[in-house]
Amino acid sequence: CDRYNNAPAMQIADQFEVLNMNNGNELKSVIYKCKPDIIIPEIEALAVDVLKEIEEKITVIPNARATAITMNRDKIRDLASNELNVRTAKFSYAMNQSELDSKAESIGFPLLIKPVMSSSGKGQSLVKNKSDLSKAWNLAIEKSRGRSNKIIIEEFIDFDLEITLLTIRQSNGETLFCDPIGHEQRNGDYQCSWQPAELAESVLKKAQQIAKCVTDNLGGVGLFGVEFFIKGDEVIFSELSPRPHDTGLVTLISQNINEFELHVRAVLGIPIPEIVCYESSASRVILASQNAKNFGYSGIEEALSQSNTNVFIFGKPSTTKGRRMGVAVAKAKTINEAKMKADKAAKSVQFIND
């Protein structure tokens, strides 16, 4: 199911539905029509109240509560900071421009302004002074998913490293962790990632403890992408996704079992005896260079000419400039070498008009 026709998964599915996932009646109608055994939410903008109702009859992954909490930045941040006493960046909320102005002064500049519900960094701004607050407010409201006019104001942390810790909850086994994944973002959107990220053992243990604490509270089964800021020996919880994570695309080449396979194994109760990260690996996104409805790709052969490199084209039917259309992954003896190979492969892929 997706909001537009010919979405990537539809191109290989036996059947598909196009609907407004935020419309509870449409979502409920499709669920009762298809009668699935398991529902796996893979989109942020979703009528979560329907999942809560449906959950009495059909399994929701990880569960309806976790889906609702993680869909909104305010709910997951409140859970971590207020209920679980987990270290986060300082934050506050605003419902209008006046509230934003006063609360921004309290947190201090620079700071981040984000919609409480969005994806891929949409609507996020780094604000360095008071004069930019109005523009940041308008962008956050414009790019917000859903109908909320609530935004989050967040302390800007000058971190040493940003990581994703892929965390797997099993129905019949202990919580498992992949090797930490380092990543870089631009305007809140993932650009590249690498595995393993270099962390002190004590720092990694802290991150694992926090990830287990939060995911235990959310419950259910499946893979969670838990994001942290690392500053010195301090581990600061950032966000969480109850599904395979974009930064985890590096596992398509780095691990014996990639993040999607891990998710499916956990959901179906299939054993996960060992997760192995083979060697230094990296990923780099392939971004659209133009707006187009009829387009093709060139340079795939060049991208694949390097050893231990692969390219995955997502199959999205249209482009907007800067839209994520694929990913290049590579492995090598060192992280730097893997990054260079992934960068070269991604740059080789060009968009052409059909």
C-alpha positions in Angstrom: 0.0 0.0 0.0 1.2 3.5 -0.8 -0.1 7.0 -1.5 0.8 7.0 -5.2 0.6 4.5 -8.0 3.6 2.5 -9.2 5.5 2.9 -5.9 8.6 0.7 -5.7 7.1 -2.2 -3.8 4.1 -2.3 -6.1 6.3 -3.1 -9.0 7.0 -6.6 -7.5 3.9 -7.2 -5.4 1.2 -9.7 -6.2 -1.4 -7.0 -5.4 -1.4 -3.4 -4.3 -3.6 -0.6 -3.1 -3.3 3.2 -3.5 -4.8 5.2 -0.7 -4.4 8.1 1.7 -2.7 6.4 4.6 -3.8 9.3 6.9 -7.5 8.6 6.1 -8.7 6.2 8.8 -11.7 5.0 6.8 -9.6 4.3 3.7 -7.0 2.5 5.7 -9.5 0.4 7.6 -11.3 -0.5 4.3 -8.1 -1.8 2.7 -7.2 -3.8 5.8 -10.5 -5.5 5.9 -10.5 -6.1 2.2 -7.0 -7.7 2.1 -7.2 -9.5 5.5 -3.5 -9.6 6.2 -1.9 -11.8 8.9 0.6 -9.1 9.8 0.7 -5.3 9.2 4.1 -3.7 9.0 3.9 0.1 9.0 6.6 1.5 6.7 5.5 5.1 6.5 5.4 7.9 9.1 2.1 9.6 8.0 -0.4 7.0 9.1 -3.8 6.8 10.8 -2.4 5.2 13.9 -5.8 5.1 15.7 -7.0 2.5 13.2 -4.0 0.3 14.0 -4.9 0.5 17.7 -8.4 -0.7 16.9 -7.2 -3.4 14.4 -4.5 -4.8 16.7 -7.1 -6.8 18.6 -7.5 -9.0 15.5 -4.3 -8.5 13.4 -0.6 -8.4 14.5 0.9 -4.9 14.0 4.7 -4.6 13.9 6.1 -3.7 16.4 2.7 -2.7 17.8 0.2 0.1 17.5 1.5 2.1 20.5 5.1 2.0 19.3 4.0 3.1 15.8 2.1 6.1 17.3 4.8 7.2 19.7 7.6 7.1 17.1 5.6 8.8 14.4 5.7 12.0 16.4 9.0 13.6 17.6 7.3 15.0 20.7 5.9 11.6 21.9 9.2 9.7 21.6 11.2 12.6 23.1 8.8 12.9 26.0 9.0 9.1 26.6 12.8 9.0 26.6 13.4 12.2 28.6 10.5 12.4 31.0 9.5 8.8 31.6 12.7 6.8 31.1 15.1 9.5 32.2 17.3 9.1 29.1 19.7 11.9 28.2 18.4 13.9 25.2 19.1 17.4 23.8 17.3 20.1 25.6 13.9 20.7 23.8 10.6 22.5 24.0 7.5 22.9 21.9 5.7 25.8 20.2 2.2 26.1 18.7 2.7 29.6 17.3 5.3 32.2 16.4 5.1 34.0 19.7 5.8 30.7 21.7 8.7 29.9 19.4 10.3 33.3 19.9 10.2 33.1 23.7 11.2 29.4 24.0 14.0 29.8 21.5 15.6 32.5 23.8 15.3 30.1 26.7 17.1 27.2 24.9 19.7 29.5 23.2 21.2 29.8 19.8 22.1 28.0 17.6 19.1 25.6 17.7 17.1 23.3 15.5 13.5 23.8 14.5 11.6 20.7 13.3 8.0 19.6 12.7 6.8 17.1 15.3 6.0 14.8 12.4 8.0 14.6 9.2 10.5 12.3 7.4 13.9 12.6 5.8 14.7 15.9 7.4 11.8 17.8 5.7 11.0 21.1 7.4 14.1 21.1 9.6 16.2 24.3 10.0 19.3 25.2 11.9 18.6 28.7 13.3 21.6 30.8 14.3 19.8 34.0 15.4 16.4 35.4 16.3 15.8 37.0 12.9 15.6 33.5 11.2 12.9 32.1 13.5 10.0 33.3 11.4 11.4 31.6 8.2 12.1 28.4 10.2 8.5 28.4 11.6 6.9 28.7 8.2 9.1 25.9 6.8 8.3 23.5 9.6 4.6 24.1 9.3 4.7 23.8 5.5 6.6 20.5 5.5 4.9 18.9 8.5 3.1 15.7 7.8 -0.5 15.5 9.1 -2.4 18.5 10.4 -0.4 19.5 13.4 0.8 23.1 13.9 3.2 22.0 16.7 6.9 22.3 16.2 9.9 21.2 18.3 12.7 23.5 19.4 15.9 21.6 20.1 19.3 22.4 21.4 22.0 22.2 18.8 24.6 19.7 20.0 28.1 20.1 18.6 28.6 16.3 18.6 31.7 14.3 17.7 29.8 11.6 15.9 26.2 10.7 15.0 25.3 7.0 15.0 22.5 4.6 14.3 22.4 1.4 16.5 20.2 -1.1 14.7 18.4 -2.9 17.6 16.5 -6.2 17.0 13.8 -7.4 19.4 12.9 -11.0 19.1 9.8 -12.9 20.4 11.9 -15.9 21.4 15.3 -14.6 22.1 17.4 -11.8 23.5 17.7 -8.2 22.1 20.4 -8.1 19.4 22.5 -5.2 18.1 24.3 -4.7 14.8 27.7 -3.0 14.9 27.2 0.8 15.2 26.7 2.8 12.0 28.2 6.3 11.7 26.3 8.7 9.4 26.3 12.2 8.1 23.2 14.3 7.4 22.5 17.4 5.5 19.4 19.4 6.5 18.4 16.5 8.6 18.5 14.0 5.7 20.9 11.1 5.5 23.7 11.4 2.9 26.2 8.7 3.8 26.8 6.0 6.4 29.6 3.6 7.3 30.0 0.5 9.4 31.5 -0.1 11.9 31.7 3.3 13.5 34.6 3.6 15.9 33.4 3.8 19.5 35.0 3.2 22.8 33.6 0.0 24.4 32.2 1.9 27.3 30.3 4.3 25.0 28.9 1.4 22.9 27.7 -0.3 26.1 25.9 2.9 27.1 24.2 3.2 23.7 23.1 -0.4 23.8 21.7 0.0 27.3 19.7 3.1 26.2 18.5 1.4 23.0 17.3 -1.7 25.0 15.6 0.5 27.6 13.6 2.5 25.0 12.7 -0.5 22.8 11.8 -2.6 25.8 9.3 0.1 26.8 7.9 0.2 23.3 7.7 -3.6 23.1 6.8 -5.8 20.1 9.2 -7.4 17.7 11.3 -6.3 14.8 14.2 -4.1 14.0 14.5 -0.5 15.4 16.8 2.2 14.1 18.0 4.1 17.3 19.9 7.3 16.7 22.4 8.9 19.1 24.7 11.8 19.3 28.2 11.0 20.7 30.1 13.7 22.4 33.2 12.5 24.2 32.0 9.7 26.5 28.5 11.1 26.5 25.7 9.3 24.7 22.7 11.4 23.8 19.4 9.9 22.5 18.2 11.5 19.3 15.4 9.6 17.6 14.0 6.2 16.9 12.4 4.5 13.9 10.4 1.2 14.4 11.6 -0.2 11.1 14.7 -0.6 8.9 16.6 2.7 8.8 17.9 4.6 5.8 21.4 4.8 7.3 21.3 1.0 7.7 21.3 0.6 3.9 25.0 0.0 4.3 24.1 -3.5 5.7 23.2 -4.5 2.2 26.9 -5.1 1.7 28.5 -5.0 5.2 26.6 -7.8 7.0 25.8 -11.5 6.6 22.2 -10.6 7.3 21.1 -7.2 6.2 18.6 -5.0 8.1 15.6 -6.0 6.0 16.3 -9.7 6.5 16.8 -9.1 10.2 13.4 -7.3 10.4 11.7 -10.2 8.6 13.4 -12.8 10.8 12.4 -11.1 14.0 8.8 -10.6 12.7 8.4 -14.2 11.7 10.3 -15.7 14.6 13.1 -17.1 12.5 16.4 -17.6 14.4 19.2 -15.0 14.1 22.2 -17.1 15.3 24.9 -14.5 14.5 25.2 -11.0 12.9 28.6 -10.6 11.3 30.0 -7.3 9.9 32.5 -8.5 7.3 34.7 -5.5 6.9 34.7 -1.7 6.6 31.7 -0.6 4.5 30.0 2.6 3.4 27.0 3.9 1.6 26.2 7.1 -0.3 22.8 8.2 -1.5 22.0 8.8 -5.2 20.0 12.1 -5.4 17.9 13.3 -8.4 19.5 16.1 -10.3 16.2 17.4 -11.8 12.4 17.2 -11.7 11.2 14.6 -14.2 8.4 12.1 -14.9 10.1 10.4 -17.8 13.7 9.6 -17.1 16.4 7.0 -17.2 19.8 6.3 -15.8 23.3 6.2 -17.2 26.6 5.3 -15.7 25.5 2.1 -14.0 28.2 0.1 -15.7 30.9 2.6 -14.5 29.5 2.5 -11.0 29.7 -1.3 -10.9 33.2 -1.5 -12.3 34.8 -1.3 -8.9 35.2 -4.4 -6.9 33.0 -5.0 -3.8 30.6 -2.3 -4.9 26.9 -2.4 -5.6 24.2 0.1 -6.6 20.5 -0.2 -5.7 18.0 1.9 -7.7 14.8 2.3 -5.7 12.4 2.4 -8.7 10.6 5.6 -7.8 8.4 6.6 -10.8 9.2 10.4 -10.7 11.9 12.7 -9.5 12.2 16.0 -7.8 15.5 17.7 -7.5 17.4 16.3 -4.5 15.0 13.3 -4.0 16.7 10.1 -2.9 16.5 7.7 -5.9 19.0 5.0 -4.9 22.1 4.1 -2.9 25.6 3.0 -3.7 27.4 0.7 -1.2 31.0 -0.5 -1.0 33.4 -2.4 1.2 37.1 -2.1 1.5 40.0 -2.6 4.0 39.4 0.8 5.6 36.3 3.1 6.2 37.9 5.9 4.1 38.5 3.6 1.2 35.0 2.3 1.4 33.6 5.8 1.5 35.6 6.9 -1.6 34.4 3.8 -3.5 30.7 4.4 -2.6 31.1 8.2 -3.4 32.6 7.4 -6.8 29.8 4.8 -7.6 27.1 7.2 -6.6 28.5 10.1 -8.7 28.8 7.8 -11.7 25.0 7.3 -11.8 23.4 10.1 -13.9 19.8 10.9 -14.8 18.8 11.3 -18.5 15.5 12.4 -20.0 13.7 9.7 -21.9 
